[in-house]
Amino acid sequence: MKKIFYNTLTIILLVSIAVPCLSQNIRKVHGRGEYIVSSNDHTTFVQAKESCELEAKINAIKAAFGEKISSTNEITEIDDGRFISPTMRFEMSTSSMGDWIKKTRPTSFSVNLEGDKLIFSAEVWGEAREIIQAKPEFTWKVLAGGSNDSYENNRFNNNDRIFVSFRAPSNGYVAIYVWHCDDEVDCLMPYKSDHYKVDGGKKYVFFDEQSDPKLPAYQMETEHKLEVNQIILVYSPKSFNKCDDYSTDFRHPNSLTYTAFESWLGNCMRADNKMVVVKKWITIYNINGK
């Protein structure tokens, strides 16, 4: 009996030691942000609103966890034909030491006109996690109308096919969504499965039948003169299932509301400290649109 008790106690001690190491430091955060749009900017209302909200989130995270300041010194030589003189360039950048997870209250927005500028203001309340280790790294590109990297572009003509090139250093899982800047998000992949696994070091071109015939081909289309969408890629070395979406017809990908998508993504990030979310804006042009 003593031996059984000892082993059980040892397991309990090991678990109690390991749990704090694996748990995330998650805090309630609050912050404000501004985004200024001048008369010469070509920024849509949705882009300005999200940029303003993003600034508020960054400020909230910095207030909770601080920020990392990095600097670089670069010495170059300038030859004016008579003599060579060295010059030094100093650059400094900052980055927040946390990740936004989810909202706990709806964001409060306001817009004010000052001269020829629109000032967007946002106040956010939510949860954020501290970054305690380097995030997994990967490369990705959105390709418009062609399947090699030379087609990287954020501008699509109506009915152009979309491809996404991707490479990660280690095995993992990927999901790709497109937000139409309304209350609808489409799931481009995984397709007819719960998750999509990728191998480390291998380059993928998603939505290209030669790369993976199991993934469908997608065209970016709009009935308007122009439409702004956001491509959202989710990657993690850990397995995760896609969100609960619904099917409309065979011509369109599965969809869900933006509110449901945000809730799903926040829950995933709360459970997985290695999950990385990246976003890119694209614009679709239709010369015959409304």
N, C-alpha and C positions, 0 to 999 in steps of 0.2 A: 504493500500500500504506500509505503514511503516513496518508492521509486515512481509510482504512477503520479503521486502528488507532486513530486519534483519536476517531472516532465511537463505536467500540466501548467505548473507555475512558470516554468521556463518559457513555454509557448505564450502565456499571457504577457510576460515581461517583454518578449520580443515583439509581439503585436503592439503593445503600448509604446514601445520605442519607435517602431516603424511608422505608425499612423501619423505622428506630427511631421515626419519627413515627407510623407506623400501628400498631406493635406495642403490646400491652397489658403493663402491669406486673403480672404475676401472681406471687403468693407463696404458699408453704405457710403456713397459719395454724392456730392452736390457741387455744381459749378455753373458759371455763366460764360457766354462767349458772344463775339460779334463778328460779322462778316460784311464788308463794304463793297457795294457794286456801283461802279461809276457808269456814266452814260456811254463810255467807249467799250465797256465790257460786253462780251457775247456769252453771258451766263444766264441760264434759264432760272426761273423761279425755284424749281425743285432743287437744282444744283446749289443755288445760293442758300436755300433753307437747310439742306443737309450739311453744307460746309460750315454754316453757323453752328448747327447742332454738334458737329464734330469738334469744333473749337471749344465749345462748352464742355464736352466730354473730356477732352485733353486737359483742360484746366482743372476739372474735377479730379482726374487721376493724379495730376501733379500735386494738387493740394493734399491728397491722401498719402501718396507714396514718394513724392519728390521727382526729380528729373536727373537724367544722366547727361553730363556735359563732356563733350569730346572735342579735341582740337588737333589740327594737323599743321605742320610747318613744311613748306615746299620751297626749295632754293632753285632758282633758274638763272641762266646766264644770258645776258642780252649783248649781242654783238652789233655795234653801230658802225663798223668798218674801221674804226680807229683803235678801240680797245674793248675788251670784254668786261662787263660789270655784272656782278651777281645781285640779284634781287630776291627778296624773301616774301612769300605770300602766306598769310596766316588765316586759317578758316576755323570757325567754331560752330558746332551744332549741338542742339539739345534734343533729347528724346525722353518721353515719359517712362516711368518705371512700372507701368501697370497696363492692364488690358481692360477695356470696357466689357462687361458681361451682358447686362440687361437693364432696362428701365424699371423703376419701381413706381413711378408716377408719369403721366403724360408730359411731354416737353412743352414748356410755355414759350411761345414765339411772339415777337412784335417787330414791326417794320416802320421805320421813320424816314422821311425825305428831308435831306439837308442839302440845299443847293442842287447840284446835278448828281448827287449820290444817294443811293438807298442803303440805309444801315439796318441790317438784320440783327436782331438780338434773340438769344435763346437761353433758357434756364433749364437745367436737367437735374434729375434725381435718379439714382440707380445703384447698381452694384458693380464693383471693379475688383480685379485680382492683381496682386503684386507679381511682377516678373522677377523670379528668383534664379532663373537659368536661361541660357540662350534659346531662342525659339528655333524650331526646325526650319531650315532654309530650302528654297526651291526656286526654279526659274519658270516663268510662264509668260505667254504672249497671246494676245487676241489677234487673230488673223482675219482679214476681210477679203473674201473672194478668192483666196488661194490657200494651199495647204503647206507652203514652206514659209520660213521665218521672214522672207523678204516682203511678205504681204502684211506684216504687222501694221495695224492702223486702227484708229478709233473712229474712222469715218466709213460708213457703209452706204452704198447705193441701194435703192430698194430692190429686194430679192437677192442681194448678195448672200452667198453662203458664209457661215461663221465657222471657224476652226479655232482651236485653242491648243497651242503647243505647251508641253509640260515636261519637266524633268526634276526629280527629287533625288538626293544622295542616298536615301534609305527607303526600304519598303514602307508603304503606307496606304492611305485611303483618301479618295478625292470625291467631291461633289461640286457640281457647277449649277448655278441658278442665274436667272435674268429677272431683274426688277424693272417693271415698265413705268415706274415713277407714279403709280397709282396704288390701289390696294390689291394688286395682283403680282405674284411671283411665280415664274415657271421653273420647273425642275428639268434641266437639260440632261443631267446624269447624276446618279445612276438611272439606268433605263430598264424597267421591268425587273429590278432586283433591289435588295435592301442597301447594298453598298458596292463600291467599285474599288478594287485593289490595284495598286501599281507597284512595280518592282523598282528598287533603288538603282540609279544609274542609267535607266532606260528612258529614251526620249519617246514621248507619246504625242500624237497629233489627234486630239479628240474630234470626233464627228467626221473623220476621214475613213471611208470604207476600207482603204488599203491598210490603215493602221489598226482598226478594230471594226469588222463588219457588223458586230452586235450593236453598236451605237448608231442611232439614226442620223440622217443629215438634216441640218436646220438652215432655213433661210430667214434673214432679218427683213421684215417688211412692215410698212406703215401706209395708212391711207392719207396721212397728213403730209404737208410739205417737208417737215422734219419732225423727228421724234427722238427723245433722249432716253436711253436705257442704261442700266448699270449691270455689268457682269460681275458676279460674286463667286469666288472660288474658295472652297473650304478644304483644308488638308490637315491630316494628322497621321502620325505613325501608329496611332491606336485605331482600332476598328470602331466605326460609328455608323448607325443606320440613318438613311435619309428621313426627312420629315414626312409627316402624314399628309399626303396630298390627294387630289382627286382628278379623275380623268374626264375630259369633255368629249373629244372625238379623236379619231385616228390621225387627223391632220395637225393636231396641236399637242404639245407636251403637257404632262400633268401639272396642275397649278394648286396654289393655296393663297390665302390672304397674307398681306405683308405683316399684319399683326401676329398671325400664327407662325409665320417664318421667323420673326424676331424672337418670339417666345421659344421656339425650337432651338434656335441658334444659341440663345442665352443659356438654356438648360445644358446644351452640349458643352459649351465652354466652361460652365460651372463644374462639370464632371471630368473634363479633360484639360489639364494644364498645358498640354503640348499642341492643342488645336490652334491653327493659324487661319485667319480669314483675311482675304485681300479682295479689293474691288477696283474696277476700271469703268469709267464712263465711255459710252459709245454714242454716236449720233447717226441716225438713219435718214437719208435724204430721198425724197420722191418728187421729182420735177412735175409730175402730173397729179400731185396730191392736192387735198383741199386747202 
